[in-house]
Amino acid sequence: MKTQDRSGSGPSQRMLRVGELVRHALADVLQRGDHMDPALSGVLITVPEVRMSPDLKIATCYVMPLGGKDITPVLKALAANQKQLRTEVGRRVELKSVPSLRFLKDTSFDEGARIDALLRRPDVARDLAEPSDTDAETGASHKDED
């Protein structure tokens, strides 16, 4: 059987499906608050995305505390409790092997805010606006003249 070179292509359906299963299980574990680390108690943590490695052995979990504050102690606490969290995820998800969990700060909210700010700039808003009615009345065209 010929193997495919997957470089340049996105994640497989299996990687996406397992990532969603792990994301839901991890969010459930963090919501219940069954962990013993005081840095995680009383902190609501969102898990917007989990990306799986192609061999499904590593789950990169993108997390963000509610409000986006104090991310550094939360990431340190999650990393310190990785084994316990992995065990709890393994109890909730039926997989041949439970992936190792890695935790990173989710930057999608920052990226969305940056794009929103760009779209609100006056020069971009002007370019996105429809042609004005005065151009239609005067018969002005926007074609390049030679």
Residue frames as a rotation matrix with the C-alpha (Angstrom) as fourth column:
MET 1
0.581 0.814 0.000 0.00
0.814 -0.581 0.000 0.00
0.000 0.000 -1.000 0.00
LYS 2
-0.253 -0.675 0.692 1.37
0.654 -0.647 -0.392 3.38
0.713 0.353 0.606 -1.00
THR 3
-0.055 0.180 -0.982 1.70
0.902 -0.412 -0.126 5.98
-0.428 -0.893 -0.140 1.77
GLN 4
0.554 0.333 0.762 0.59
0.651 -0.744 -0.148 9.52
0.518 0.579 -0.630 1.12
ASP 5
-0.680 -0.728 -0.084 2.66
0.673 -0.575 -0.465 12.58
0.291 -0.373 0.881 1.83
ARG 6
0.347 0.910 -0.226 0.42
0.919 -0.281 0.278 14.67
0.189 -0.304 -0.934 4.08
SER 7
-0.499 -0.564 -0.658 2.71
0.668 -0.734 0.122 17.68
-0.552 -0.379 0.743 4.24
GLY 8
-0.993 0.118 -0.021 0.84
-0.110 -0.831 0.546 20.81
0.047 0.544 0.838 3.32
SER 9
-0.264 0.955 -0.131 -2.59
0.071 0.155 0.985 19.28
0.962 0.251 -0.109 3.82
GLY 10
-0.068 0.341 0.937 -4.76
-0.862 -0.494 0.117 19.79
0.503 -0.800 0.328 6.86
PRO 11
-0.674 -0.153 0.723 -5.55
-0.628 0.633 -0.452 17.37
-0.388 -0.759 -0.523 9.66
SER 12
-0.846 0.379 -0.376 -7.34
0.042 0.749 0.661 14.12
0.532 0.543 -0.649 8.85
GLN 13
0.107 0.975 0.197 -10.94
-0.451 -0.129 0.883 13.47
0.886 -0.183 0.426 9.84
ARG 14
0.425 -0.014 -0.905 -9.70
0.602 0.751 0.271 11.06
0.676 -0.660 0.328 12.50
MET 15
-0.654 -0.727 -0.210 -7.40
0.674 -0.433 -0.599 13.71
0.344 -0.533 0.773 14.01
LEU 16
-0.654 0.478 0.586 -10.26
-0.400 -0.876 0.269 16.21
0.642 -0.059 0.764 14.08
ARG 17
0.379 0.869 -0.319 -12.70
-0.194 0.412 0.890 13.72
0.905 -0.275 0.324 15.62
VAL 18
0.187 -0.391 -0.901 -10.27
0.845 0.531 -0.055 12.57
0.500 -0.751 0.430 18.34
GLY 19
-0.825 -0.505 0.253 -9.33
0.354 -0.811 -0.466 16.20
0.440 -0.295 0.848 19.04
GLU 20
-0.252 0.825 0.506 -12.99
-0.547 -0.553 0.628 17.06
0.798 -0.118 0.590 19.64
LEU 21
0.557 0.423 -0.715 -13.44
0.260 0.728 0.634 14.05
0.789 -0.539 0.296 21.93
VAL 22
-0.252 -0.751 -0.610 -10.39
0.903 0.044 -0.428 15.06
0.348 -0.659 0.667 23.98
ARG 23
-0.796 -0.021 0.605 -11.53
-0.027 -0.997 -0.071 18.71
0.605 -0.073 0.793 24.04
HIS 24
0.202 0.961 0.189 -14.96
-0.421 -0.089 0.903 17.79
0.884 -0.262 0.386 25.41
ALA 25
0.531 -0.050 -0.846 -13.49
0.597 0.730 0.332 15.42
0.601 -0.681 0.417 28.00
LEU 26
-0.550 -0.814 -0.187 -10.89
0.749 -0.381 -0.543 17.95
0.371 -0.438 0.819 29.15
ALA 27
-0.579 0.419 0.699 -13.48
-0.324 -0.905 0.275 20.72
0.748 -0.068 0.660 29.38
ASP 28
0.525 0.804 -0.279 -15.67
-0.105 0.386 0.916 18.41
0.844 -0.452 0.287 31.48
VAL 29
0.181 -0.558 -0.810 -12.77
0.885 0.452 -0.114 17.60
0.430 -0.696 0.575 33.83
LEU 30
-0.811 -0.555 0.184 -11.86
0.447 -0.792 -0.416 21.27
0.377 -0.255 0.890 34.24
GLN 31
-0.253 0.808 0.532 -15.50
-0.374 -0.588 0.717 22.29
0.892 -0.017 0.451 34.73
ARG 32
0.578 0.508 -0.639 -16.05
0.294 0.601 0.743 19.77
0.761 -0.617 0.198 37.53
GLY 33
0.305 -0.538 0.786 -13.04
-0.718 -0.672 -0.181 21.05
0.626 -0.509 -0.591 39.44
ASP 34
0.988 0.110 -0.109 -12.00
-0.028 0.821 0.571 17.62
0.152 -0.561 0.814 40.73
HIS 35
0.259 -0.965 -0.033 -8.34
0.403 0.139 -0.905 18.59
0.878 0.221 0.425 40.66
MET 36
0.561 -0.073 -0.824 -6.32
0.828 0.043 0.560 19.33
-0.006 -0.996 0.084 43.75
ASP 37
-0.495 -0.837 0.234 -4.22
0.839 -0.531 -0.122 22.25
0.226 0.136 0.964 42.52
PRO 38
0.023 0.522 -0.853 -5.20
0.698 -0.619 -0.360 25.52
-0.716 -0.587 -0.378 44.25
ALA 39
-0.744 -0.351 -0.568 -4.09
-0.121 -0.766 0.631 27.51
-0.657 0.538 0.527 41.18
LEU 40
-0.904 0.425 -0.037 -6.91
0.068 0.230 0.971 25.86
0.422 0.875 -0.237 39.20
SER 41
-0.373 0.812 -0.450 -9.63
0.925 0.286 -0.250 26.05
-0.074 -0.509 -0.857 41.83
GLY 42
0.194 0.592 -0.782 -12.11
0.480 -0.753 -0.451 28.82
-0.856 -0.288 -0.430 41.24
VAL 43
-0.515 -0.399 -0.759 -10.76
-0.481 -0.598 0.641 29.54
-0.710 0.695 0.116 37.73
LEU 44
0.603 0.715 0.355 -13.05
0.016 0.434 -0.901 28.95
-0.797 0.549 0.251 34.76
ILE 45
-0.498 -0.848 -0.180 -10.96
-0.321 -0.013 0.947 27.66
-0.806 0.529 -0.266 31.87
THR 46
0.682 0.673 -0.285 -12.17
-0.501 0.146 -0.853 27.45
-0.533 0.725 0.437 28.29
VAL 47
-0.383 -0.728 0.569 -10.76
0.066 0.593 0.803 24.90
-0.922 0.345 -0.179 25.87
PRO 48
0.302 0.589 -0.750 -11.57
-0.655 -0.443 -0.612 26.24
-0.693 0.676 0.252 22.39
GLU 49
0.670 -0.114 -0.734 -9.41
-0.642 0.408 -0.649 23.78
0.373 0.906 0.200 20.46
VAL 50
0.306 -0.640 0.705 -7.38
-0.358 0.609 0.708 20.60
-0.882 -0.469 -0.042 20.77
ARG 51
0.516 -0.242 -0.822 -5.04
-0.832 0.084 -0.548 19.63
0.201 0.967 -0.158 17.92
MET 52
0.775 -0.193 0.602 -3.87
-0.093 0.907 0.410 16.05
-0.625 -0.374 0.685 17.64
SER 53
-0.319 -0.898 -0.304 -0.54
-0.714 0.017 0.700 14.89
-0.623 0.441 -0.646 16.27
PRO 54
-0.052 0.325 -0.944 -0.83
-0.928 0.334 0.166 12.61
0.370 0.885 0.284 13.20
ASP 55
-0.618 -0.217 -0.756 -0.10
-0.050 0.970 -0.238 9.52
0.785 -0.109 -0.610 15.33
LEU 56
0.393 0.901 0.184 -2.73
-0.147 -0.136 0.980 10.64
0.908 -0.412 0.079 17.92
LYS 57
0.122 -0.424 -0.897 -0.19
0.844 0.520 -0.131 10.40
0.522 -0.741 0.421 20.75
ILE 58
-0.791 -0.384 -0.475 0.05
0.575 -0.732 -0.365 14.12
-0.208 -0.562 0.800 21.57
ALA 59
0.306 0.904 0.298 -2.88
0.902 -0.376 0.213 16.45
0.305 0.203 -0.931 22.15
THR 60
-0.855 -0.512 0.086 -2.02
0.475 -0.837 -0.271 20.15
0.211 -0.191 0.959 22.05
CYS 61
0.118 0.944 -0.307 -4.73
0.989 -0.082 0.125 21.83
0.093 -0.319 -0.943 24.11
TYR 62
-0.667 -0.229 0.709 -5.32
0.274 -0.960 -0.052 25.54
0.693 0.160 0.703 23.60
VAL 63
0.055 0.640 -0.767 -6.72
0.982 0.104 0.158 27.01
0.181 -0.762 -0.622 26.82
MET 64
-0.594 -0.165 0.787 -7.71
0.079 -0.986 -0.147 30.40
0.801 -0.025 0.599 28.16
PRO 65
-0.679 0.401 -0.615 -8.99
0.690 0.062 -0.721 31.38
-0.251 -0.914 -0.319 31.60
LEU 66
0.308 0.887 0.345 -12.26
0.929 -0.359 0.094 33.27
0.207 0.292 -0.934 31.50
GLY 67
0.939 0.036 -0.343 -11.44
0.119 -0.967 0.225 36.93
-0.324 -0.252 -0.912 31.01
GLY 68
0.700 -0.696 0.160 -7.95
0.303 0.086 -0.949 36.10
0.647 0.713 0.271 29.75
LYS 69
0.494 -0.515 0.701 -6.24
-0.767 -0.637 0.073 37.04
0.409 -0.574 -0.710 33.01
ASP 70
0.122 -0.549 0.827 -3.48
-0.857 0.362 0.367 35.16
-0.501 -0.753 -0.426 34.84
ILE 71
0.816 0.194 -0.545 -2.71
-0.514 0.675 -0.530 32.74
0.265 0.712 0.650 32.00
THR 72
-0.093 -0.968 -0.231 0.85
-0.645 0.236 -0.727 31.96
0.759 0.082 -0.647 33.15
PRO 73
-0.613 -0.151 0.775 -0.03
-0.750 0.421 -0.511 30.38
-0.249 -0.894 -0.371 36.53
VAL 74
0.481 0.845 0.232 -2.88
-0.662 0.524 -0.536 28.47
-0.575 0.104 0.812 34.89
LEU 75
0.641 -0.307 -0.703 -0.58
-0.549 0.456 -0.700 27.02
0.536 0.835 0.124 32.20
LYS 76
-0.478 -0.866 0.149 1.97
-0.699 0.272 -0.662 26.06
0.532 -0.420 -0.735 34.86
ALA 77
-0.333 0.439 0.835 -0.71
-0.749 0.414 -0.517 24.38
-0.572 -0.798 0.191 36.99
LEU 78
0.751 0.622 -0.223 -2.13
-0.615 0.535 -0.579 22.50
-0.241 0.572 0.784 34.00
ALA 79
0.270 -0.746 -0.609 1.35
-0.567 0.387 -0.727 21.28
0.778 0.542 -0.319 33.03
ALA 80
-0.642 -0.529 0.555 2.07
-0.745 0.261 -0.614 20.22
0.181 -0.807 -0.562 36.61
ASN 81
-0.219 0.675 0.704 -1.21
-0.519 0.531 -0.670 18.26
-0.826 -0.512 0.234 36.74
GLN 82
-0.220 0.090 -0.971 -0.89
-0.970 0.084 0.227 16.81
0.102 0.992 0.069 33.23
LYS 83
-0.917 -0.180 -0.355 -0.77
-0.174 0.983 -0.051 13.18
0.358 0.015 -0.934 34.41
GLN 84
-0.707 0.707 -0.012 -3.90
0.229 0.212 -0.950 13.50
-0.669 -0.675 -0.312 36.55
LEU 85
-0.046 0.695 -0.717 -5.75
-0.683 -0.546 -0.485 15.33
-0.729 0.468 0.500 33.76
ARG 86
-0.504 -0.214 -0.837 -4.65
-0.810 0.452 0.373 12.70
0.298 0.866 -0.402 31.25
THR 87
-0.986 0.160 -0.037 -5.99
0.161 0.897 -0.412 9.95
-0.033 -0.412 -0.910 33.51
GLU 88
-0.366 0.904 -0.223 -9.34
0.020 -0.231 -0.973 11.71
-0.930 -0.360 0.067 33.84
VAL 89
-0.075 0.284 -0.956 -9.56
-0.943 -0.332 -0.025 12.28
-0.325 0.899 0.293 30.08
GLY 90
-0.804 -0.320 -0.501 -8.76
-0.486 0.839 0.245 8.58
0.342 0.440 -0.830 29.55
ARG 91
-0.818 0.560 0.131 -11.69
0.258 0.561 -0.786 7.60
-0.514 -0.610 -0.604 31.76
ARG 92
-0.005 0.874 -0.486 -14.07
-0.209 -0.477 -0.854 9.68
-0.978 0.097 0.186 29.66
VAL 93
0.346 0.037 -0.937 -12.79
-0.925 -0.150 -0.348 8.84
-0.154 0.988 -0.018 26.16
GLU 94
0.630 -0.103 0.770 -12.49
0.034 0.994 0.104 5.34
-0.776 -0.039 0.629 24.74
LEU 95
0.628 -0.542 -0.559 -9.21
-0.755 -0.251 -0.605 5.32
0.187 0.802 -0.567 22.85
LYS 96
0.716 -0.457 -0.528 -6.59
0.295 0.883 -0.365 2.66
0.633 0.105 0.767 22.27
SER 97
-0.252 -0.770 -0.586 -4.07
0.955 -0.100 -0.279 4.92
0.156 -0.630 0.761 24.00
VAL 98
0.767 0.507 -0.393 -4.66
0.594 -0.793 0.136 8.18
-0.243 -0.337 -0.910 25.81
PRO 99
0.392 -0.649 0.652 -2.67
0.519 -0.429 -0.739 11.04
0.760 0.628 0.169 24.28
SER 100
-0.362 -0.600 -0.714 -0.15
0.920 -0.353 -0.169 13.06
-0.150 -0.718 0.679 26.22
LEU 101
0.700 0.703 0.123 -1.54
0.711 -0.703 -0.029 16.53
0.066 0.108 -0.992 26.94
ARG 102
-0.613 -0.790 0.005 0.34
0.790 -0.612 -0.025 19.75
0.023 -0.012 1.000 26.13
PHE 103
0.438 0.810 -0.390 -1.11
0.831 -0.530 -0.167 23.12
-0.342 -0.252 -0.905 27.08
LEU 104
-0.720 -0.587 0.369 -0.72
0.686 -0.683 0.252 26.39
0.104 0.434 0.895 25.19
LYS 105
-0.494 0.510 -0.704 -2.33
0.070 -0.784 -0.616 29.80
-0.867 -0.354 0.352 25.43
ASP 106
0.060 0.602 0.796 -5.20
0.958 0.189 -0.216 30.24
-0.281 0.776 -0.565 22.98
THR 107
-0.703 -0.409 -0.582 -4.50
0.247 -0.908 0.339 33.29
-0.667 0.095 0.739 20.84
SER 108
-0.534 0.534 0.655 -7.58
0.814 0.115 0.570 33.10
0.228 0.838 -0.496 18.62
PHE 109
0.523 0.739 -0.425 -9.37
0.825 -0.565 0.032 35.80
-0.217 -0.367 -0.904 20.64
ASP 110
0.034 -0.620 -0.784 -6.40
0.148 -0.772 0.617 38.16
-0.988 -0.138 0.066 20.24
GLU 111
-0.860 -0.364 0.358 -6.21
0.361 0.062 0.931 37.39
-0.361 0.929 0.078 16.52
GLY 112
-0.087 0.924 0.372 -9.95
0.978 0.008 0.209 38.03
0.190 0.382 -0.905 16.11
ALA 113
0.582 0.255 -0.772 -9.64
0.538 -0.832 0.131 41.37
-0.609 -0.492 -0.622 17.91
ARG 114
-0.420 -0.822 -0.386 -6.70
0.113 -0.469 0.876 42.33
-0.900 0.324 0.290 15.69
ILE 115
-0.773 0.194 0.604 -8.63
0.634 0.182 0.752 41.53
0.036 0.964 -0.263 12.51
ASP 116
0.315 0.942 -0.118 -11.69
0.949 -0.313 0.034 43.38
-0.005 -0.123 -0.992 13.82
ALA 117
0.292 -0.296 -0.909 -9.54
0.282 -0.882 0.378 46.46
-0.914 -0.367 -0.175 14.54
LEU 118
-0.793 -0.603 0.088 -8.12
0.225 -0.155 0.962 46.30
-0.567 0.782 0.258 11.00
LEU 119
-0.455 0.695 0.556 -11.59
0.856 0.171 0.487 46.13
0.244 0.698 -0.673 9.47
ARG 120
0.533 0.686 -0.495 -12.70
0.809 -0.584 0.063 49.17
-0.246 -0.434 -0.867 11.48
ARG 121
-0.462 -0.756 -0.464 -9.86
0.501 -0.654 0.567 51.37
-0.732 0.030 0.681 10.21
PRO 122
0.253 0.646 -0.720 -11.21
-0.210 -0.690 -0.693 54.27
-0.945 0.326 -0.039 8.10
ASP 123
-0.341 -0.439 -0.831 -9.12
-0.884 -0.152 0.443 53.44
-0.321 0.885 -0.336 5.03
VAL 124
-0.993 0.037 0.109 -10.28
0.062 0.969 0.237 49.80
-0.097 0.242 -0.965 5.04
ALA 125
-0.248 0.966 -0.079 -13.90
0.462 0.046 -0.885 50.78
-0.851 -0.256 -0.458 5.73
ARG 126
0.058 0.212 -0.976 -13.73
-0.628 -0.752 -0.201 53.17
-0.776 0.624 0.089 2.76
ASP 127
-0.726 -0.421 -0.543 -12.49
-0.687 0.422 0.591 50.39
-0.020 0.803 -0.596 0.49
LEU 128
-0.904 0.407 0.126 -15.20
0.379 0.903 -0.202 48.03
-0.197 -0.135 -0.971 1.70
ALA 129
-0.255 0.849 -0.462 -18.01
-0.083 -0.496 -0.864 50.58
-0.963 -0.182 0.197 1.26
GLU 130
0.164 0.422 0.892 -20.21
0.880 0.345 -0.325 50.39
-0.445 0.838 -0.315 -1.84
PRO 131
-0.732 -0.419 0.538 -19.67
0.643 -0.686 0.341 53.00
0.226 0.595 0.771 -4.56
SER 132
-0.635 0.479 -0.607 -21.40
0.197 -0.659 -0.726 56.25
-0.747 -0.580 0.324 -3.70
ASP 133
0.305 0.869 0.389 -24.54
0.746 0.036 -0.665 57.46
-0.592 0.493 -0.638 -5.46
THR 134
0.528 -0.128 -0.840 -22.74
-0.311 -0.949 -0.052 60.59
-0.790 0.289 -0.541 -6.70
ASP 135
-0.631 -0.775 0.031 -20.48
-0.298 0.279 0.913 58.46
-0.717 0.566 -0.407 -8.90
ALA 136
-0.446 0.543 0.712 -23.53
0.771 0.637 -0.002 56.94
-0.455 0.548 -0.702 -10.59
GLU 137
0.591 0.731 -0.341 -25.16
0.486 -0.660 -0.573 60.37
-0.644 0.173 -0.745 -11.12
THR 138
0.336 -0.535 -0.775 -22.08
-0.559 -0.776 0.294 61.96
-0.758 0.334 -0.560 -12.70
GLY 139
0.978 0.080 -0.195 -21.38
-0.205 0.576 -0.791 58.94
0.049 0.814 0.579 -14.83
ALA 140
0.140 -0.983 0.119 -17.88
-0.990 -0.141 0.003 58.66
0.014 -0.118 -0.993 -13.46
SER 141
0.865 0.063 -0.497 -16.34
-0.124 0.988 -0.091 55.29
0.485 0.140 0.863 -14.07
HIS 142
0.630 -0.637 0.444 -13.68
-0.543 0.048 0.838 53.56
-0.555 -0.769 -0.315 -12.08
LYS 143
0.864 -0.334 0.378 -12.04
0.489 0.737 -0.467 51.97
-0.123 0.588 0.800 -15.12
ASP 144
0.015 -0.944 -0.328 -8.38
0.386 -0.297 0.873 52.56
-0.922 -0.140 0.360 -15.72
GLU 145
0.922 0.234 -0.309 -7.73
-0.153 -0.512 -0.845 54.98
-0.356 0.826 -0.436 -18.54
ASP 146
0.417 -0.791 0.448 -4.95
0.862 0.500 0.080 54.34
-0.287 0.353 0.890 -21.01
